[in-house]
Amino acid sequence: MELMFIGADHEVTGSCHYLHVNDKNILVDYGMEQGTQAFENCTLPVEPALIDYVFLTHAHIDHSGMLPLLYARGFRGSIYTTDATADLCSIMLRDSAHIQMQEAEWKNRKAKRSANNALIEPLYTMEDADGTIKRIVPCEYEKEIQICDGVKIRFTDIGHLLGSASIEVWATEDDVTKKIVFSGDIGNVDQPLIKDPKITKEADYVVMESTYGDRYHSDTKPDYVGELTRILKTTFDKGGNVVIPSFAVGRTQEMLYFLRQIKEERRVEGHENFLVYVDSPLAVEATGIFQKNIAECFDEEAMALVQKGINPITFPGLRLAITSDESKAINFENTPKVIISASGMCEAGRIRHHLKHNLWRPECTVLFVGYQAIGTLGRAIVEGAKEVKLFGETIEIRAQIEKLVGMSGHADKGGLLQWIKGFETKPERVFVVHGEDGVCKLFTECLKIEHGIKAYAPYSGTRYDLIANEFIYEAEPVVLKKKAHAVSDVFARLVAAGQRLVAVIYKNEGCANKDLAKFADQINALCDKYDR
């Protein structure tokens, strides 16, 4: 019984853990890396076609975004996740595939205009995303699910995003059962709309995140409505726009929740009827999914509004931009307004167009409402960049740059400690992941020294024997000098197909000799056709 660490080890994005129980190969999350990465990730220990199951904590792309690539390389197992996460993945993975295809198309057009005529393919396609979505098995919260002999799981609401969960895994091998709890991303308390994270009481091993393991959001509950009102009033009085780079799923809906209250209470004096544009087809679809999952996921405050017949995330003056023409028209409308657009870290999507039109205007405000990873455009702006390059053009930053302090879907250090101390007996070991290098180290030392918890922050490639309770291999950090952009060429796709073929061959071991002979003849015929 083995646990191996693949991604988001001493880093914040690209979450992936590997479990081997009996003869089953299991992944917990398979996320995309975003921003600048400090360390090299190891490869999966088995070919994608040999992965039997994926357990998915939530829909954010840094936890789910590589699943279509897994499918493209031969994975045909089942993906277990919550009902709401299944709904969100159905739009988010397709959106990610669309971005991959758009980016490849743009790079290929650029290549045609230069001496480099080598064409590239997207990391994965819409067909891969659709195939992945069909492998998803929606599950209820708090229900024990028997996956196969020796593996049972349960999802618990962790309060980070609609549908987000910690995952309890009971693994049995050689008559020994160990319980491993994967925290996923632990939610902040008192968030609008969704419930607070729930505690899990028992575990032999815990794999927990540490994104904000070195800081506290605030000693007092932030007044988001008051602060947002101040920013709107100041900006509108100057005749400017408030541009909000926002994650399409989760943060956008929270901003709508605050803006509905501000408009209902007519707080922005002199601008009571201001318009709010949500310029993201993904955000519009995600908002619909939030409405669908009200009963299971909304907190008491949001449910109280619903019971009064009030929709907590819609209001007069809300405009939804779906088409590219509707998006472009926003910047030709001169009335001061709020523009909410994805992506939240300004790395892709329509927000980059709105930044181009508003960053240079001193009367405007760009308001950040979420975490900005190292190496992203959003991080550069927040940290005081004087100019940025957008669509090949250098844009001077004259707009006011603001941040809603404490606006986070992640628990702070206090919230992380509250969650881990919720276990009634201390786990045999706690593995600290999903935090920047220094944060991982600090939080691990905090658990060990201040709370007497046996904690360890693994680097990618570390392997652990869960029955013997000892390391098989302690990986050293491999510093990443330069990482190629995540695109694949046609030859790499062919190699992936070959790897899948090998995996399929092994899966057919023990079949009838007649069928195996026929399979071998078909493979040899194909080889004869292309052998040079």
Secondary structure, DSSP 8 states (H G I E B T S, - for coil): -EEEEEESSSSSS--EEEEEETTEEEEEEE----S--SB-----SS-GGG--EEE-----HHHHTTHHHHHHTT--SEEEEEHHHHHHHHHHHHHHHHHHHHHHHHHHHHHHTSS-----B-SS-HHHHHHHHHTEEEE-TT--EEEETTEEEEEEE-SSSTT-EEEEEEEEETTEEEEEEE--S-B-TT-SSB---------SEEEEE-TBTT--S-SS---HHHHHHHHHHHHHHTT--EEEE--TTTHHHHHHHHHHHHHHTT-STT-TT-EEEEE-HHHHHHHHHHHHTHHHHB-HHHHHHHHTT--TT--TTEEEE-SHHHHHHHTT--S-EEEEES-TTSSSSTHHHHHHHHTT-TT-EEEE-S---TTSHHHHHHTT-SEEEETTEEEE--SEEEE-TT--SB-BHHHHHHHHTTSSS--SEEEEESS-HHHHHHHHHIIIIIH---EE---TT-EEETTTTEEEE-----B-S----S-B-HHHHHHHHHHHHHHHHHHTTTS-HHHHHHHHHHHHHHHHHH--
